[in-house]
Amino acid sequence: MYERVDKDLEDARGYNLDIGYRGKWDAFRWDVSLFQLRCDNRLGSLSTTDSSGTFYVYRTNIGDSYVNGAEAFVEANIAVTDHITASLFTSTSFMDGRYKNAEVKSGNTNVNVSNNKVETVPEIISRNGLTLKFHGVSCSMLYSYVSDSYADALNTVIPSATGSVGLVPAYGVLDLNATMQVTNALNIRINANNVTDKQYFTKRPAFYPGPGVWSSDGRSFSVTVGVRL
């Protein structure tokens, strides 16, 4: 099996539409929006045969796709006491990415993937945080959540032998940090990333650095000292 490129390959084209509303009231501020991302004439591979009946991979336009979504950022700044303030926020997006009038190669056959989910597009991405400030000390907590997604247009669930396709599971990560302003010129910052030591991965690459998964970092700590001259 070898590969050929469509001589009449069309350029991929598309658009991004976005409409939103930003506002503020009392201790709250927000920014919400709706969007659509469209991509036509996506490039991909099909399986076909030549006049001698030999199979080959045909690089050509495989169809269209779109992503409809909504994003919302909401923050509240509250005075807990005369000396303690709290800031609470969420930044969350909901997405639905689908193929339209599309087909892709699967072995030596072509499969219609219309209405399948677009790969690497999770339905939910959410960042949520809380910050407390007391005089020169600031403590923050950030929880990030990403729902599951697919690694290929066929929406394969069970991983292949190489791990390059299959479901990418949902995951949530908790980070903590604290900052102390010792003097006007000196501050100390302590970070604890992935506090629960969550094991997760975000992608299933098919090529460089090799098929498999890109595992993410485990629990880590760091201390930073800043001096203003």
C-alpha positions, 0 to 999 in steps of 0.5 A: 500500500502506498500514498497518493495526493489528490491533484484537485485538492481544495483549500480548507476554509471556514469561519468563526462566529462569536457573540457575547455580553460582558457586564458588572453588577455590585461584586460580580462581573461576567463575560458570556458568549456563544460561538461557532467554528466551521471548517470545510474541505478538511484534509484527510485520507481515504482508501481506494484502488487503482486500475490494477486493483491495488489499494493505496491511501488517497490524501484528499478532502474528506468533508466538513466539520463544525464546533458549536459552543458556549463560554462563561466567565463569572467572578465575585469579589467579596469582603469577608471581614474588614481584613479578609477578601475572597475572590471566587470565579469560574471559567467554563466552556461547553462544546459540541464538535461534529463532522458533516458530510465526511468519510475517512479511511478505516483499514482498506475501506472508507467509513462515513463519519457524519455526526461523529464527534471531532477529535480532541474536542471535549464537551466541557472545559472548566477552570474554577478558583478561590483566592483569599487575601489577608493583609500581605498573604494571598492563598489560592486554589484552582480546580481544572476539569476536562471531560473525555474526548476522542483521538480519531474521527472514527470515535474509537473507544477501545485503545489500539495496540499502539495507543494512538487512538482510543478514548481520552478519559476525563480528568480533574486537577487541583492546584494550590499556591500561596504568596506572602509579601514580606516587605515592599521589595520581597515576596515569597510564593509557594506552589503545589501543582496536581496536589492529589497526584492525579495520573492522566493524559491529554493526547494520543499522538500518532507520530512524533515522538511516537504513538501512545499517550502524552502523560502529564506531570504528577504532584510537584512543589516549587518555592519562588523568592522575588526581590524588587530592586 
